[in-house]
Amino acid sequence: MHRRLFTMAVLALTCATALDSWAQSGEVHSAARLQQRSAALAHSYLQTWSSNARVALAQVPQLYAPRVRLYGRVLDRNGLLREKAAFLRRWPVRRYAHRPGTMQVSCDAGSGRCLVRSVIDWRAESPARHVVSRGASRFEQGIDLSGSRPVVFLESGAVLSHAGRARG
């Protein structure tokens, strides 16, 4: 009887350990999948913001959460649209790219949220104002993948280097 209980206890412990190991590997796999999806979204985000201003602005409701922390301020969707529209008017020609080798993605598999950090190289131009600006910035983007579609809930960063000049 004692031997049988001991065997069942060992079997139960072995199963529990295997399930725990499987769950952990599932979380790692899930976190890896979240990281891949977040990195892809961050790349497509910069492609969108490097495109036509009308196309970029039309994507705001699909790309962003209803409330977003944008460079330290919390904005609702209308405030975000106004902010992005003003930026696009100021800089109608834009080119953004993640600097190769700088992207880091950390995810919380339990919440489905990830933080993408990278250095981006950028160039912005205003033909009407005859101004070109270029530089590099530290970029952070929080992405929530827990819902029916991924959304950006955080966008932040800081300029690392900047060069601007008037076009002649």
C-alpha positions in Angstrom: 0.0 0.0 0.0 2.8 2.5 1.0 4.8 1.5 -2.1 1.7 2.1 -4.3 1.1 5.5 -2.7 4.8 6.4 -3.1 4.7 5.3 -6.8 1.6 7.4 -7.4 3.2 10.4 -5.7 6.3 10.1 -7.8 4.2 9.8 -10.9 2.1 12.8 -10.0 5.3 14.8 -9.3 6.8 13.8 -12.6 3.6 14.8 -14.5 3.4 18.1 -12.7 7.1 18.8 -13.5 6.6 17.9 -17.1 3.4 20.1 -17.3 5.2 22.9 -15.7 8.1 22.5 -18.1 5.7 22.3 -21.1 3.9 25.5 -19.8 7.2 27.3 -19.5 8.3 26.3 -23.0 4.8 27.3 -24.3 5.3 30.8 -22.7 8.7 31.1 -24.2 7.2 30.1 -27.6 4.4 32.5 -27.0 6.7 35.3 -26.0 8.9 34.6 -29.1 5.8 34.8 -31.3 4.8 38.1 -29.6 8.3 39.4 -30.2 8.2 38.5 -33.9 4.7 40.1 -34.3 5.8 43.2 -32.5 8.9 43.6 -34.5 7.0 43.2 -37.7 4.4 45.8 -36.6 7.2 48.2 -35.7 8.7 47.8 -39.1 5.4 48.3 -40.9 4.6 51.3 -38.7 7.7 53.1 -39.9 6.9 52.2 -43.5 3.4 53.6 -43.0 4.8 56.9 -41.6 7.3 57.0 -44.5 4.4 56.9 -47.0 2.0 59.5 -48.3 0.6 61.7 -45.5 -3.0 60.9 -46.3 -2.3 57.1 -46.2 -0.4 57.5 -42.9 -3.1 59.6 -41.2 -5.8 57.1 -42.4 -4.0 54.4 -40.6 -4.0 56.1 -37.2 -7.4 54.7 -36.0 -6.3 51.1 -37.0 -2.7 51.4 -35.5 -3.4 53.0 -32.2 -5.3 52.1 -29.0 -8.2 54.4 -28.0 -5.9 56.0 -25.4 -2.2 56.4 -26.1 0.7 57.6 -24.1 2.5 59.7 -26.7 5.8 61.2 -25.7 4.7 61.6 -22.1 1.2 62.8 -22.7 -2.0 60.6 -22.6 -4.2 61.4 -25.6 -7.5 60.0 -26.8 -8.0 59.1 -30.4 -9.2 62.6 -31.4 -6.2 64.3 -29.7 -3.9 61.8 -31.3 -5.4 62.4 -34.8 -4.9 66.2 -34.3 -1.3 65.7 -33.2 -0.4 63.3 -36.0 -2.1 65.6 -38.6 -0.2 68.6 -37.4 3.1 66.7 -37.7 2.2 65.5 -41.2 1.4 69.0 -42.3 4.7 70.3 -40.9 6.7 67.4 -42.5 4.8 66.1 -45.5 7.8 64.1 -46.9 9.3 61.6 -44.4 11.5 58.6 -44.3 12.1 56.5 -41.2 14.0 53.2 -40.8 15.0 51.1 -37.8 18.8 51.1 -37.6 19.9 47.5 -38.3 21.0 45.7 -35.1 19.4 48.1 -32.7 15.9 46.7 -32.2 15.1 45.0 -28.9 11.7 43.6 -28.1 10.6 42.5 -24.6 7.2 41.0 -24.1 5.0 39.9 -21.2 3.3 36.8 -22.6 0.7 36.9 -19.8 -0.6 40.4 -20.8 0.2 40.1 -24.5 2.0 43.5 -24.4 5.4 44.2 -25.8 7.9 47.1 -25.8 9.9 47.6 -28.9 13.1 49.8 -28.6 15.4 50.8 -31.4 17.4 53.6 -32.9 15.7 55.0 -36.0 17.3 57.0 -38.7 15.0 59.6 -40.2 14.7 62.3 -42.8 11.9 64.8 -43.0 11.3 67.5 -45.6 8.9 70.4 -46.0 9.1 71.5 -49.7 6.8 74.5 -48.9 9.1 75.7 -46.2 12.3 74.7 -48.1 13.6 72.8 -45.1 15.1 69.3 -44.7 15.8 67.7 -41.3 17.6 64.5 -40.7 18.9 62.6 -37.7 18.7 59.6 -35.4 16.4 59.0 -32.5 15.9 56.6 -29.7 12.4 55.1 -30.3 10.1 53.1 -28.0 6.7 51.7 -29.0 4.4 49.7 -26.8 2.3 47.2 -28.6 -0.7 45.4 -27.2 -1.4 42.1 -29.0 -4.0 40.8 -26.6 -7.1 41.9 -28.5 -8.6 41.2 -31.9 -5.9 43.3 -33.6 -2.6 44.7 -32.4 -2.6 48.3 -31.3 0.1 50.8 -30.3 -0.5 52.0 -26.7 2.8 53.9 -26.2 5.1 55.9 -28.3 8.1 57.6 -27.0 11.7 58.5 -27.8 14.3 61.2 -27.9 16.5 62.8 -30.6 20.1 61.5 -30.5 21.5 63.5 -33.4 20.0 66.1 -35.7 21.0 68.1 -38.7 18.7 70.6 -40.4 19.2 72.9 -43.3 17.3 75.1 -45.6 17.1 74.0 -49.2 18.3 76.5 -51.8 
